[in-house]
Amino acid sequence: MNAEAQPDGALLVEESSEPGWMWTLKAALPFLLFAVVAAEPFYRVWFRWIDKNDYYTHGPLVAFIAMYLVLRKRKELTGEAPPDNGALYAGGFGALVLYFIFTEYDLPMRAFFGLVWAASCGYLIHRLRRLRPEPWKPGLFVLIPALVFCVVAGVNEIVSIGWFFVQLVGIGLVLYFLGKRISLLLWFPMLFLFSSVPMPEYVVSRTTMPLKRFATANTVKILNSRLVGITCRQYGNRIVMAGDEDEPTKDLTVGAVCSGLRSLIALISFGMLFAYITPLSVPKKLILLVATIPASFIANLFRILTLSLVTHWWSSDVATKDGLWNNMELGPLSSLVPNLRKLSNEPVHDFTGILIFVVAFIGLFSLERVLTHIERRQQRRQVAQADPAAEGADE
């Protein structure tokens, strides 16, 4: 078997020495065993992910993003160019078709994501079939303790800790079977998988109440300001506003979902990914990551403010239960768009849940553009200081 060492440290295997499927299966065996170890914790964490009121509904997407990030490193891992995006788009379209099939026939979503994950892992193994493991025995110091704690957490049915140690088992497997160099190349995809680990319930319950009161207090300040001019008071996590003759007071209760914790968790995960893929310097990447925290609070404040205005103009039922468009004249649109009447029943509360991320993403993308512009100016300034003649030639 002939292989040439490349300047970047990767091993490029000649076309004639491509390993067979038996070698691929042998290399994939440890990770198949990992799937067996992770089965029980996954079964338990799944119910957290699919709960609409939970804070980790983005959990099922994390693994797909991590696998895509690994494919982006194919050049460094195997010496080959990354695959065309066409195959990834085709896979995504196929997953979307499967999703609608499973939804139409009410089939278990665990089975759907299990099939998609299995297909994605098979595709990943196929694309990395030229990868040459460089076993690193000290990886056992991570693998063995993680396995022990994973089993203990599974026996005691501790969801968060069990799934946390599943991620450590995966890191230990990569260290021990694939080696230190490959682990360093894959540090971010492995770190990103931890964003699917849910916080323990008692931590969530202790965090949501202060966040609810914080969001309520700031919303009351904005409503009482001269800009808005709505008289209201705060009672814990309730906003009581002055109404009209029919309803002297109108109140809105800021629930756990509106505390901002869900958007904060999801946006931190997105911020990690966004900062990693942007071609910025490390300090500016950190600025972009830290900016996700105020962005989530501002977006959540915008949501509660919108719900408060709808409550003031109509009622709290319109904001949280009935749907805003039922109180407006739809006209001929209902006949042109059959689902419009169904969509009109959706409460404003659910719509603003999506609006949070729209507002936050606009803010983060705008900040990234500003940071990119600043970095380019700094680079041009450094080039000009290093070579003034080059600056004159460019001009």
Number of C-alpha atoms within 10 A of each C-alpha: 8 11 12 12 11 12 7 10 13 21 21 20 20 12 10 8 11 13 14 10 11 9 12 16 14 11 18 17 12 15 17 13 11 16 14 10 17 21 12 18 24 16 12 17 20 17 14 19 19 17 11 11 12 17 22 23 19 16 21 16 12 17 20 17 15 19 18 14 18 20 19 14 18 20 17 19 25 21 20 18 13 16 13 8 9 9 11 14 11 11 16 15 12 12 19 13 12 16 16 11 13 15 13 9 8 9 12 10 14 15 11 17 16 11 14 20 17 12 14 20 17 13 17 15 17 12 16 20 19 23 23 17 17 15 17 17 12 13 19 16 12 17 21 15 15 22 20 13 18 26 19 14 20 20 12 10 14 16 24 20 19 27 24 22 25 28 21 23 25 22 20 25 23 25 26 22 21 19 20 19 16 21 19 12 15 18 12 16 19 22 14 19 22 19 21 24 21 22 16 12 12 8 9 16 11 10 14 19 17 14 18 22 19 17 23 26 18 15 22 22 16 16 20 16 12 9 8 11 10 19 14 20 18 19 13 15 21 18 20 19 23 15 19 11 7 6 9 9 13 19 20 23 19 20 14 19 17 22 25 25 20 22 26 20 21 20 23 19 20 18 21 20 18 18 20 16 10 13 13 17 12 11 9 18 21 15 14 23 21 15 18 25 17 12 23 26 21 17 24 27 22 18 23 26 19 17 22 27 17 20 20 21 14 15 21 21 16 22 26 19 15 18 21 20 17 16 12 9 9 13 8 8 12 14 11 9 10 10 11 14 15 12 12 18 16 19 19 23 25 13 13 20 18 12 16 22 18 12 17 23 19 12 17 19 13 12 15 21 11 11 18 17 12 12 16 12 12 12 12 12 14 12 13 14 12 11 11 12 11 12 14 9 7 6 6
